[in-house]
Amino acid sequence: MGICGSRPKVSEDLATSNKKNKNNHNHNHRSNRRRRRILRKRISSRKIEANLAHSNAALQASNRASDAAWFDSTSALDSECDDEFYSVFDEVSAGHADDIGEDRRVAPDHWGILQNNCLPCLSSNALAVEKRPSSPDKPSSQRKSLSKPSFKLREGSLDMTLHSPRAIRQKPLAGSLIPCCLIEKQTPGSWSQIDPSSFRVRGKNYLRDKKKEFAANTAAFYPFGADLFLSSRKVDHIARFVQIPAINIPGDIPPILIVNIQIPLYPASFFQSEYDGEGMNVVLYFKLSENYSKDQDLPDQFRESISKLVNDEVERVKGFPLDSIAPFRERLKILGKVANVENLPLSMPEKKLMNTYNEKPTLSRPQHEFFSGENYLEVDLDVHRFSYIARKGFEGFMERLKLCNLDFALTIQGHKAEELPEHILCAIRLNKIDYNNFNHIGF
């Protein structure tokens, strides 16, 4: 009985132990699988961290290289392109490292960034790069270096002239602001070619009888354009800021003559210390006559005087008690007149002043400056530096300029008998120019 009663107990123990072993085996198998998964994740995370560390090291090296080149003016654009290129590549590799893994990288060529054409591509990618969130694993210094090029390019996309040294401001074409018309039409706000014979100059016997006569109907220069610029300060050598046409005429005389009349628009002051302020520049453009060297009406003495004027020669001037040396350019003389005085609404005192000083010539010295270019000679006539009386009379007449037809000419004053009669250097008419119709232009 005892033996028979003990056998079932042993079998039950064996069954129980086998069941426990089986359960333990299954548990151990699941534990091993879980352990292998953890190890695989640790290895993959370590690889990713190693890849990130490698990319961060490359980024720091590139930033150091770009910082070194930042102070190089000749490679400023290239350094900005390099910074933007690495910021795009590193941003993608950091934000998608868990998805693409170690063996899948975004190639630089996939972004369309070319070595010699980086600014157009970067300007289109700058906003997209800035919208991506920065990786939390990156230090703040790297995030700052990544955002700096994108900020500059975003600002530059609004006005590339602020950042691109290759951008050049567009210059206005010389003579494009005031249109031309026939002198018979006299269209307001235009200019016209006028006959040189309409001006009175010193006659051949002026040294004896002091009489003036109408000039010969020929000039050395003829007009081809006019401009009017308003500015907060007077502008010297205005030919630098306009497109001068390419005119080449053989000879020693520049083919283009530019006259820049600087007129103040601020009140005249008796105790004036500074001769500058808001004003306008009436710019007149003249072209050398095609028959200049062959024109029989232009004597050789007059052409010689023009050469002395252009070459800034000097001459001896007789005086008491000693002679002096003076620049030949001090002989330049302004001829101006209002052609339609009878049609102007003037009071009796104003009419007397107009009849007295109209067509009164005046030497441009010392309120003139000369500037030479490749194919032009510019003469700046500074009305800002005129005397107080002349400035005051001109100031009271400014509002009537839009009603006047102004005839303007230049000549070279003759001092000797062989230099007479005087001849016209250039001449033009301005038809009722209203400066209020023009905008301020900053040079």
Secondary structure, 3 states (H helix, E strand, C coil): CHHHHHHHHHHHHHHHHHHHHHHHHHHHHHHHHHHHHHHHHHHHHHHHHHHHHHHHHHHHHHHHHHHHHHCCHHHHHHHHHHHHHHHHHHHHHHHCHHHHCCCCCCCHHHHCCECCEHHHHHHHHHHHHHHCCCCCCCCHHHHHHHHHHHHHHHHHCCCHHHCCCCCCCCCCECCCCECECCCCCCCCCEEECCCHHHCEEECCCHHHHCCEEECCCCECEEEEEEEEEEECCCCCCHHHHCECCCCCCCCCCCCEEEEEEEEECCCCCCCCCCCCCCEEEEEEEEEECCCCCCCCCCCHHHHHHHHHHHCCCEEEECCCCCCEEEEHHHHEEEEEEECCHHHCCCCHHHHHHHHHHCCCCEECCCCEEEEECCCEEEEEEEHHHCCHHHHHHHHHHHHHHHHCEEEEEEEECCCCHHHCCCCEEEEEEEECCCHHHCCECCC
